């Protein structure tokens, strides 16, 4: 299969005029995608994305019921794109139509999961900050992208050329199955017994209002993985376009707070409570029509849900699969979760964690 896939990739590059490019492997992440940098004889560089379409479970049919989505698997239930190149191409085109910096895509093959992308460089926010660049101007620009995206409702279907992708709602089921991965994976990782049926029933009752608020507020384009390792600094561009956008193929119609929870409670780097508060203030100042108190309450609740999801599906699951580097991110994510649960309105959830996940089981 490997040699067949490589032959397919070579044929694709040749057919689109990139057959003479030098191919340089790039570092990957926990996804099923692979990336290479293409060095053309002209000196131009591009990015080659390889997303084998058979690797992931089925995506969500737009009209599927919750039961049908659950039967299809996690991607359909959570409304993930399963690495779809159609999703990547359609979402990128929408973002560019909003004068934002998603990569141009000069060639793609939806059926076989291949695409050639504009190379936006290596200036990841996380890298630049670690090298000493001041973080606040970068975060201000990232918040301004959110303000621009939230200025109006996105279309129900994103489409360009042969690529078409529905922008589905980040609804109660999608939020629930993500949060519930904590129940499935954390006990296995931390050496705890499985949570009892009574504990699970309490969990569902306590989170249900949070998920309902997330669904009720699902009104804006939501990147869904919006953090410092998916944002690139493009200082030669203007305004929000100075932020290069990556890894947006799982986009949905979500609550305006969701992407901000990723940005300002970044599981992979420390974001101080002071910077978080300043950036939330910047967002709310730019959108005076938003009820600030209600928004911040939703932000804390959804951020808690997101932290539980990350601890379960992303970190504990990956660590158990042998990717032990994710253990380093767990204490930070617990701190974020505890910061959110300090909200008196989330006292029931705080008590649940105190009862069922003792301090020594919080990595």
N, C-alpha and C positions, 0 to 999 in steps of 0.2 A: 504493500500500500504506500509506503514511504517513497519508493522510487516512482510510482505512478503519480503521486501528488507533486513530486518535484518536476516531473515531465510536464504536468498540467501548468504549473507555475511558469516554467520556462516558455511554454507555448503562449501563455497569456502575455507575458512581457514582450515577447517577440512580435506578437500580433499588434501590440499597441505602440511599437517603436522604442521599447526600452530594453531590447535584447542585448545591447552592448553595454548596459550599465554594470558597474561593479557592485556586488551585493555584500553588504556588511550586516551581520546579525546584530540585533539590538536586544537589550535586556527586556525581559517580560515581567508579567505580574501573575496573579492567581487565576487569570482567565484562560480560555482555550485559544486565544489569539496569539499569533507570532508576528513580529515586525522585523523588517530589514530596512536599512538605509540604502537607497540606490544612488550610486555616484555615476552620473552621465559623463560622456567624453567632453561635453561642453563646459563642465564644471558645476552644473546645476545638481542639486540633490533633491531626492524625493523619498517618500516613505512607502514601503510595500507592506500591505496588511494581508495576512493569511488567516482566514477564519473558516476552518473546515466545517461545512454545514451539518454533517451527521453527528458531530460530537455532543451537541446539546439536546436537551429534551424540547418538546414542542412549545411553540409560542402560543399566546392567548388569542383565539378567534374573537373578533370584536363583539359577537353576539352570544358568546358562551355564558352559560349560567355558572354560578359559583360551584355547583357540584361538578359540572363538566370541566371547569378549570382545575379543580382539585384532582380529578381523575387523570388529567393530562400530565400533571407533575408540577414541580416547583416553579418553573419558568412561567407557565400559564397562570398559575394561581397568583404569583407575585407580579405578573405583567412585566416580565423581563423579555428583552429582545432576543435572547439566546444567540447573541453574536451576529444577528442578521445584518448582512451587508446592505440590504434594502433599507433597514432602519437607519444605519449609519449615514448612507447617502442622502436620504430624505431629510433627516434631522439636520445634517450639515448644511444642506441647501436652505432650510428654513432659517437657521441661525445667520447665515450670510445675508439672507433677505432682510434681516433685522439690523444689518450693518455691524455684525459681530464677527469675530475672527475664528470661525471654524475653517478647517482646511479645504481648499479647492480639491476636487477629485477628478483628475483628467481621464481616468479609466477605471472601470469596475466590471465585475462579473457576479451578479447576484446568485445565480444557480450554483456556482462553484466556490463562492465565498472569497473572492479576491478583489483587491482595490489598490490603486496607486493614489497617494495623497500628497498634497502640498506639504513640504517640510517647514514647519514653523520654528524649528531650531531646538535648542536644548535648555533654554532659559526657564526651567521649571521654577515656580515660586519657592518650593521647598528647598531647592538647590541654592538659589540666589540668597535666600535668607540665611541658610547655613554658612554661606560664604561672607556674610556680613552686610548684605544689602538691607536697609531699613524695611521692616515688615509693614508698617502702617500704610505707606502709599500703595503697596501692592494690594493689601486687603481693601483699601478704599476703592480701588479700581474694580476689584472683584465684586464688591457690594454694588457699585454703579451698574455693572452688568445685570445684576438681579433687578435693580430698579428699572432698567430699560426693558427687560423681558416681561416684567409684571405690569407694564403700562397698559397692556391690552390683552384680551383673551386670545390664545392661539387658535388656529383652525382645528377642526376635528380630525382631519386627515392631512398629513404632510406628504407632498408628492413633487417629484421632479423627474422628467424623462421617464425611464422605465421603473424608477423606484417610487414605491407608494407605501406609506406606513401610517396606521391609525394612532393618534395620540390619545390613548385610553386613560381613564381616570385612575389615580392612585387611591383605590377605594379601601373599604374596611377589610375585605379578604386579603388584598395585597399587603396591607399594613400588618394584619394579624399573622399571616404565615411567616413574614419576616421576623416579627417580634418573638413568635413562638419557637423559633430555632434556638433561643436561649434554653428553653425547656428540654429540647432534644439533645443539645450538645454540651451544655455547661456541666451537668452532672458527670458525664463521661470524662470530660477533661479534668475536672476538679476532684474526682474520686468521691462524689456524693451519691447517695442512693437516688433512684429515680423519684421525681416529685410525685406525691400521692395524688389520687383522684381529687381529694378535697382541696389540695394546694393548687392543682390545675384549674379547678372550678373557681377558686378565689381569684387566681391570675386572670382568667377570662373576664370575670365580672369587673375587676378593677381596671383592666385595660380597655374594655368595651367603649366607655365614653371618649377615651383618647382617640381610638380608631374612628369612631363616629365623627369626631371633630375634624380629623384629618380628611375624611371623605367629604364632609360638608364644605370644607374650605378649598377643595380641589378645583382651582380655577385658572392656574397660570402654568406656563411652560416650566417644567421641572427637569433639570439635568440629571439629577439623582445620584451623582457621584462627584459632587462639586467641592473639590478641596485642593490643597496646595501642590499635590503631585499630579493633578490633571489640568493645571493652569500654567500657561507660559506667558512670560513678559515680553511684549513686542513694543519697545519704547519708541520706535519710529512711526508707529501708528497713533491715531488720535482718539481721545475719549475712551469709552468702553472697549473699542476695538483694540486697545493696547493689551487686552487679555486674550491670549490664544486658548481655545477650548478643545479639549480632548475627551475621549471616552464617554460620549454623550448618547450612545445608541440606545440606552435603556430609558430614554426620556418618556415622561408621562405628563398628564395634566394633574398637578398636585397642589398642595397647600403652599402658599407663599413662604412659609417658614421652613419648608423641608430642606431646600438647598443651603439655606443659611445655617441649619444645624450641622451640616457636613463641613461647611467652611469654617465655622467659628467654634466647633467642638471636634477638631480634626484628630482622628484616632492615631495619626502617624506623626504628629508634632504637637508640642504644647502651644495652646492659644490661651493667653492669660484671661482671667475674668474681666480685667480692665479693658483689654482690646476687644473682647467679645461685646461688652456693654457699649463701647464707643461705636462699634460697627453696627450694632442694632439701632443705636441712636441715629446714626447716619442714614440708615435705611428708612426709619420711621419719619425722619425729618423730610426726606425726599418724597414721602407718600403721606401727606397730612390727612388724606381721606381715610386712612386706616385707623381703627380703634386700637391705640397703642397697648392698653392694658389687656384687652382680649388677645391681641396678637402675641404678646409676650407670654401669656398663659399657655396659648397653643404651642408656641415655640418650645417652652420648657417641657411640656408633655410629649410632644413629638420627638424632641431631642432625647428624652428618656427612652422612648420606644426604639429610636434608631440605635442608641448605645446598646440596648439589650440585643438587638439584631446583630450588630457588629460583633459583640462578645460571643454570640452563639454561632451564627453561620460563617462569619468571616474569620474570626480568630480561633475559637476553640476547634471548630471543624477542621480548619487548615492545619492547626498544630497537630491534631490527631492523625491527619493524613501525612505527617512527616515534615511539614513546613514550619519548623520550630521557630523561625525568625518572627512569627506573629506573636509569640509569647511576650516579646519586648513591648508590644503596644497595649497589652491588657491592663496594666496598672493605670495608665493614663485614661483609658476608656472607663474604667471603674470610677475614677475621680470625676469625670464628666457626668456619669450616671448619678453619682451621689450629689453632685452640684445641682442637678435638675430635681432630684427627689427631695431636696431641702425645701422646695416650694410647699407650703402648708397644704395647698390644694391636692398635692400628690402624696399626702401622708399615708394613705392606705397602701399605696405601692411601696413606699419606704418601709412600712411595717412588714409587708410581705417579704421583701428581701432580707430584712433583719431576722425574720423567723426561719427562713428556709436556706439562706446562703450566708453562713457565718463569716466573720471577717477573715479568718484563715483560709477560706475557700474563695476569696476574691483576689485573684492573682495580681 
